[in-house]
Amino acid sequence: MTQPTIRLTTAQAIIRWLANQYIQIDGAEHRVCGGGFGIFGHGNVTCLGEALNTMREELPLYRGQNEQSMGFAAAGYAKQWLRQRFMFCTASAGPGTSNLLTAAALAHANRLPMLLLCGDSFVTRLPDPVLQQMENFNDPTFGVNDAFKPVTRYWDRIAHPAQILQSLPNALATMLDPADCGPAFIGLHQDVQGWTYDYPAVFFEKKVHRIRRQTPDQAEIADAIALLSGAKRPMIIAGGGVQYSRAVAELTALAEAHDIPVVETIAGRANMLDAHPLNIGPIGVTGSDSANAIAAKADVILAVGTRLQDFTTGSWTAFAQDARFVSVNAARHDASKHLSLPVVGDAKLSLIALRAALGGYRAPTEWVEFAKAERASWNDYVAENTRAGNGPNSYAQAIGVVNALCDSRDRIVAAAGGLPAEVTANWRTLDIGTVDVEFGFSCMGYEIAGAWGARIAQAQQEPDQDTITFCGDGSYLMLNSDIYSSVLSDKKLIVMLLDNGGFAVINKLQNNTGNDSFNNLIADCPTVTRPFGVDFAAHAAAMGATAERVENPAELAEAFKRAKASDRTYVIVMNVDAYEGWTKQGHAWWEVGTPHVTDSDKVHQAHLDWESGRANQRRGV
């Protein structure tokens, strides 16, 4: 019998296939692709654009203002959906595509699914060289799209319509794989996009996908139990993978059953409620005194769903030299870092297995009481640190105001500059999975764009809640156009724009390493002849948002209430001090390159002081 076929262009077939891929989440079926973000150019408008227009209801296309911010929005969307759904981004050949590189890197570092459908040159090469083509004289196949190979988990270039029969399922399998999850890139030759092929009709039948849960190896579980059951000072590090595995309940159950203190990574913020007695706080460079205090004394550390980034480990100085690690992770690469005893498997299944196998083990009472006492002291510090009127306007004060007034299910977003540290250290988690501090790649500009993507996803899940983003003036100036996008698409954001006159946190690092302020704060730029501030409220209002400037935390509180009541994007601007009001406690050592030779006594002394912290560094173990 002849297999039924459907004649379609390559572009039409891609979009039709995407529209028929589903996933089951909490008993309901959703399209695994929630739609896309697009900016059209000659490399994608005529063919892919035509295909998208025919499927505009099934796969809604959001008009972007900047390709990089489209990618950030797709990342924010994927995070909100806990990697169970993704968005695609489409950009034209040349600069439109190359603008997506940073966003791809962000998704790669954060292990987030994102599909990139990007224009390419012509496979026939008849019109070469074409507009915006990057010519390489010794390799005509090598172009801008090849630059995505290091920052994507799956990469392909479609040179014939039939290739998508193999490429699309592989790309989707990668994006839904807990171990290999990350961005998938598909380059589309401009002529091939419009070529037709008789595709098997079965290729477009509805398919419901599931995210794989890998059962941990029993021998690895046994090894982990042998180590954990003898621990006198155990600790759990809860990473972002706990949420992606939907294993928060299992994490809490394990901790409660065996009385083990838990600390959170930056990506793992909001794994536990702030008030939970075993939540000892965030760990690391931008963490808490409480978490870092127990990390320094712990003898066995169970790391779950974390890649143990340097901000978590204090560049590997946060732990005792003889501390032992058990790493639970779906990815073998992450589970085996620094001679960890690996448990390669799904976090939920692994935590269930560990809890059962640990039997009646409970951490010693004096250890748990020590951890809780440290957390109580940290709570006192945060209460004072976020108190309005404790000094000049600060990030911490603004965080305290929002924390006191927001709804428990509101989404909190931060990404770059000083705010990730301040939010991580000072935010009191009101409900599970409500915090997105993007510090895997820490991209300036993610704050607004990522929040827009998160709000699109939030509107599909919890439409009555708000997405609240904390943004510095530097990040705002770098990428703000999705304020306009949010108004156009009726996806309300609350933007807390805290203006400290430049790149203040890097100025702080500059000063802390003995250097004079230079080229970070606007006032310290030699090439700036007449320093002045931006009227951010007027700028945001020009993009359709409601915006106002406030002078202090009391006014900010009243403005925030107005923002909550508003039905459109609301921007609140407040000046904060560039030098005073930083969170001074809760820090671990962080390795930074400092000059070994300098004419400055201050820089030399700072180098010696900084290097003295290296004494506690674990060297690969």
N, C-alpha and C positions, 0 to 999 in steps of 0.2 A: 504494500500500500504506500501511496505517496504521502509523506508527512505534510500536514497543512502548514502553509507559510504566510507571512505578511510582508508585503514590500514596503519598506520604510527607509528614510534617510538615516544615516548614522546618528545624527542629532535626535531625530524623532524616536529612534529605538532606545537611546540612552534615557530619555526623559520618560518614555512609556514604561520602561523596565523599573526605573526608580519609583514611579508612582504605584507600582504593584508589589513593593516590598514592605512587609508589615512586621511588627513586633508586638508581643503580648506583655503588657505591664499592668500588674495588679488586676488581672482578670479582664482587662479591656484591650482591644486591638487598636494600634495606632500605626500610621505610616512611619516607618523607621526614619525616613527623610522628611523633616518637617517643612521643607521648602528650601528657599535659597536667597542669597543676596547677589545682586548683579549690577555691574556697570557695563554697558554695551559699547563696543567699538567694532572696527571693521573685521576683527578676528573672531567675533562670536555673535554679532547681531543678526546676520542674514539667515543663518541656518539654525544655530542653537536658539537664537531669539525666537525664530518662527516656531520651533518645537515647544519652547516654554510657553508661548502665548496660547497654544492649543490645550495646554494642561494647567492653565492659570488657577483653576479652582482646586485641583488636586495638590499641586505644588506651588503655593503662593511665592511670588518673587518680590522681595523687598529691594527697592531702589537704593543703592548705596551712594555715598558721597565721596568715599575714598576706599580704594581696594584693601588697604591694610586694615582699616576699621571694619570693613565687612568681615574679614577673617577673625578679628577680635570678637565681633558680635556672634559669629558662628561658634566660637569657643565658649562664650558666655552662655549660649543656648545649650550646648552640649553639657556643660557643668550643671546647669539647672536641672536637666533631665538625667543626671547621674550617668552620662555616657550611653544611655539606652536609645537616644535619638540624636540625629545630627542634622546639620544644614549643609548645603553646598554653596560654594562661591564660584561665580563665573566672571572672568575678566578677559579682555581682549589681548591679542598678541602684543608683545613688546612691554612697554612700561606698565600697562595695566596689570599684566601678569607678574612682572617683577615686584610690583608694589605689594604683592601677597606673600613675599618671602618671609618677612618678619612675623606675620601672622601664622604661617606654617611652622616656623620655629617655635613660636609660643605653644601651638597645639602639640608639637612633637615633645617639647620639654615637659608639658603637663599631661601627656598621654591622653589627648583628647581626640575624638573622631571629628573629621572635617573632610568633605570631598571638594577638591579643587578641579573645576572644569575650565581649562584655559586654552585660548587660541594658540596656534602655532603657524609655521610657514606653510607653503604648499608642497605636498608630497611629490608632485610632478616636477617641481623646480622650474617650470617653464617661465614664470614671471620674475625669477630671482634677479637681483636682490629686491625684496619687497619692502614696503614701508615698515620701519621699526625693526627690521631683521638685524640680528647680531651676527655678522659674517665672521666666520673663522676659516681662514684661507686653507688650512690643512685638514679640516674636518667639516664638510658641509652639513653633517647631521647634528653638530654641536651648537647649541643655542642657549637662550635665556632659560628655557624650561629645564635644561639639565641642571641648573643651579638648585633646583628643588630636591635633587636626590639626597643630599645630606640631611634635609629637614622634613622628610616625609617617610612614612613607614611602608608605603606602596607607591610605585612610580611606573607609569606606562605612557607611551605615545602611540596613538592610534593611526596606523598607516593604511588600514583596510577596514571596511565596515564589519567584516566577520570577526575581527579581533575583540570586539566588545563582548561577544559570547563567553569569552574566557576572562577578560579583564574586569568587567563589572562585578561578577560574583567574588573574584579574588579581592578586589578593593573593599567590598562590603564585609567580607569575612575578616579582613584585617581590622577594619574600624570597629567591629563588634567583638574582637578577641581581647580578653582582659589582659593578656600578656603583651601582645603586639599592638595594642590600641594606639592610634595616632592618625595623622592626616594622610589621605590618599590623593595622589595627583594624577590626573589624566590629561595629557596634552592632545589637542584636537587640531589636526591639519585643517586649514580653512576649506580646501577643496573636498577632503574626505568627509567633512561634516555634512555635505550635501549629496554625497554619493549614496545610491540606493543598494539594498541587498534584500534578498528573500529570506527573512529570518524565520526560524521555526516558531509557530504560534505558541507552543508550550513555553517558550522562553519568557513570555509576558503573562503567564498565569500568576495569580496571586500566590505569594509565598509568605508564610509566617516564620520569622526567625526567633531564635532564643540565644541569649548570651550564655556561653559555656561556663559551667562551674566545674573546675578541675578538682577532683578528689585528691587530698594530700596522700603521699606515700606513707604507709603505716610504719615503715622503718624510720622515716624522718620524724614522724610523730613520736615514736618511742625514744629516739635520741633526744628530742626536745624535752620530753617528760623527765628523762633521766637527769637533765640539767636543771630544769625548773623545780623539780620536786625537792632538790637539795638547797634551793636558794634561801639565803637568810635576809637578803635585801632586794627582792624582785621589783621590777618596774615594767609597765607596758608603755610603749610609744605608739600612739594611734595616729596613723597617717590618713591621707585622702582616700587611699584604697579601701578603707573601712566603709566609707559612704558609698563608693562606687559598687562595692559588693553587696550593698544593703545589709551590712553586718553590724550596725550600731547596737541592736538589741543583743546580739551574741557577744559583742565586746563587753557590754555592761554586765551581762550575765556571768561571763568568765571572771571579770574583776570582782563582782560581788560574791560569787561562790567561793573565791579563794583569797579575798581581801587584799587584792593587789592594786597599788596606786597606779593611776593612769595619767600620762602627760600627752599633750597634743602637739603635732607639728603645725606649721602654718597652713598647709593644705588640709590638715585634719581638724582645724578649728570647727567647733560645733558638732564634734562626735559625741560629746557629753554635755549635759546642762551645766551651767555655771555652778549651780547649787549642789550638784552631786558630791557627796562626801569623799569619794575616791578620785574626783577630778582635781589634780594637783596643779594644773595650769599649763600654759604653753611653754615649750622647751626651746632653748638655744639662744642664738645671738640676739634675737628680738623676742625673747621669751619672758620668763618670770623667775624671780629669785627662788620661789618654791620648787618649780620643776627642775631648775638647774641644781638646786641643793640636793635633791634626791638622786639626780643623775650622777653627781660626783661621788656618791656613796654606794650606788646600786652594784650588786655583784652579778646579777643575771638580768638582762634586758630583753624583753619580748617586743620586737619591732614588727608591727602589723601594717601592711599596706603603705610603706614609706620607702622612698629611695635614698633616705639618709643623706640629704643635701647638706652642704656645709653650714647653712644657717640653722639646721636642726642639731648638728653635732658640735657646733662651735669649732668648725674646722678640725674636728676630732680631738678637742681638748676637754669636752664636757664630761667625759667618763673616766673612771679609774682605769689605770693601765691594765689591770688584770680582770676587768669586767668581761663577761662573756655575753655574746649576742645570739639570740634565736630570731631569725627573720622569716616571717610569713609573708609570702608574696606570690602572686600569680605568675610573675616574670622571674625566670631563673636568674637573669642578670642582676636583678635587684635583691633577690633572696641570698645571694652568695657574697655580697660586698663585705670587705674587711673581715674575712675569715669567719663570717657568721655561720652558725649552724643553720642550714637552710630547711625551710618547710615550703616546698613549691606547691602552691595550690590556692584555691579560692579562699578568701578570708573567712566567709561565713562558715563553710564546711570545716575549715581548719580550726577555727575557734571552738566550734561544737566538739570536734574531736579532742582538742586539748583540754577543754573543760571536763569532759567525761573521763579522760585518762588521768587527770591530776587527782581524781578521787577526793579524799578528805583534806588535802593539803591546804593550809592557810598561812599567809605571810605572818611572821612574828608580830605580835601586838605592838611592841615598842617601835618597830620600823614603821608601821602604819600610823601610829600616833605621831611620830616625828614628821611624817609627810603631811598629815592633816594640820599640825601646828604651823608648819612652814606655809601652807596654803592660807591659813587664817591671817598670818602676818602679811602675806601678799595682798589679801583682800583689803586689809587696812590701808596699805600703801596705795592701791588703785582707787579706793574711795577718796583719799585725800588728793591724789594726783589728778583726778577728773573733776574735783570740786570747783565750781565756778567761783572766781574771786581769789583763788590761791596764788595768783600772780598775773602776769600779762596774758592776753588771749592765747590759747594754745590748742593744738590738735586734741590733746587729751580732754580738755574742757568741752570741746565740741562733740567728741565721742560720748562723753558722759551725758550731755543734753539729749542726744538722739537715743541713746540706750534707755534713758528713763521714759521717753515719750513714744517710741515706736511700738508697733504691734509685734507680738512674739514671732509671727510667721513672716514678717517683712524680710526681704533679701538685702544683705549688706555686701557691698562691693568695694574693694580697694586694690591697688596694683603697684604703684611705683612711688619713689621718693620716700619721705618719712612716714607717710600714712600707713603702709603695711605694717611697719613695726609698732606704731601707736595703736592701730586697731587690734593687732594680734595680742599685744600686752594688756590693753585696757578694756576690750569689749567683753561684756558679760553675756554669755550665750543664753538666750531666752528660749530657744527651741532648736531641735536637731536639724542640721543641714541647712542653716540659714546664713552662712558666712562664706563669701568667696574672696579670699585674699590671693590674688594671682601673683605668686612669688616664684613660680617655676622658671619663668623667663623675665618676670618683673618689668613688663612693658609699659612705658609711659604712653598714655593714650587709650589703654584698655579700660580705664575707669568709666568713661562715658559709653564707648562703643560696646564693651563687654556687658555693661549694664543694660544697654538697649536689647542685646541678644537675650540676656537673662530675663528681661521683662516680657519679651515675646513668648518665651517658654513659660514664665510664671503666669501669664494671662491665659494659657491653655490649662493650667493646673489649679492655680489659686488667684483668680482674677481680682478678688477684692483686696489683695495685699499689695504692698508697694515694694519697689526696688529702690534702694537708697545707696547712692554712691558717694564716697569720700574722694575728693579730687583736689590736688594742689594746683596752683596757678601755672606751674611749668608744664604739667601734663595737660591742662586745659588748653594752653597755647599750642601745644604740639598736635592735639587732635580733639576738636570740639564739635565737628560738624554733625555728629549724630544726635546732638540736641535737636537739630532741625529734623533729622530722620525720625526721632521719637515723636515729635509733634505731628509730622506728616502721617505717620502710621498709627497715631492715636495710642501710643504705648508710653504711658506716663512714667517719668523718672523723677526722683527727688535728688538733686545734685547739691551736695554740700561742698561748695568751692571755698577752700581755705587758702588765703593769699598771704604768702610770706616774702614776696618780693624777689622770687627767683628760685634757684635750685638750692634750697636752704639745707637739706640733709647732706648733700654732697659738700656744701660749704662747711658743714659741721665736721665731716670726715676730713676735709682739707685742713681745718684748724686743729683737729685732734692729732694729726700727724705732723704738727709743727709748722705747717705751711700758712702763709698769709692768705686772706680771702682774695680770690682772683677768679673772675669770669664766671662766677656762679650766681651770686646775688646781683641784680641789675645795678645796684649802686657801686659794685666793685668791678665793673667791666671797663677797662681803660678805653675801649672804643666807643663807649656810650658817652656822648657829650652832654646830653640833657636827660638824665634819668627821670622817668615818669611811670606811673602805674596805669594799668588798663581799666577801663570802666567795664568790668565783666558783666555787671547786671544789665547794662545797656546792650552789650554784645549778645548776651543770651536772649534778651527780649527781642532783638532784631531777628532771631531765628525762630520766633514764635513762642518761646517759653514765657511763663510768668517769672519775674526775677526781682529780687530786692537785695539791698545791702544792709547788714546789721552791724552794730558797733560792739556788741558784747554778748556773752552767753545768754543773758536774760532775754535780750531781743531775739537772739537766735531761737530760743525756745518758743516764743510766740510766733515767729515766722515759720517754724517747723509745724506748728499746729495748723497754720494756714496752708502749708504745703500738703499736709495729710488730707485736708478737706478739699483741695483743688482737684479738678478732673483733667489737668494737663501738666506737662513737665514743668517743674518748679525748681528754680536755681536760687540758692541762698548763698550770698557772698559775705565772708567775714575775714578781716585781716587777723593774722596771728603773728606772734613774735618769731623772728628768724633765729634768735639766740637763746631765749629763755623759754621754759615750759616743756622742754623735751623730757620724756620718760627717762630718768637717770638710772633706775634700777632694773634688774631683770636681764642683764646682758651677759653673754658669754664671749670669750675671745674669738676673734675672727681674723683669719689670715689675710693680710693686705700687703701688697708689695710696697716697701718703703725704700727710699734712697740709701744705699750703703755708703755712698760718698756724697758730701754736700758741703758748701761753704757756710751753711746756716747752722748755728749751734742748736737752735730750737728744733730743726728738722733732724739733726743728728741724735739729740737726746730722745726725741719721740721715736726714732728708729730703734734705739736701744731698749726703750720702755716697751715698745710693741713686741719686739723679738723675745723679750723675757717671758712672754706668755706661751711661747713655743715649748717650754719645758714639759708641759702636760700633754703634748700632742702624741696621739697614738700613730705610729708610723706603719700604716697599711694593715694593722691588726685591730 
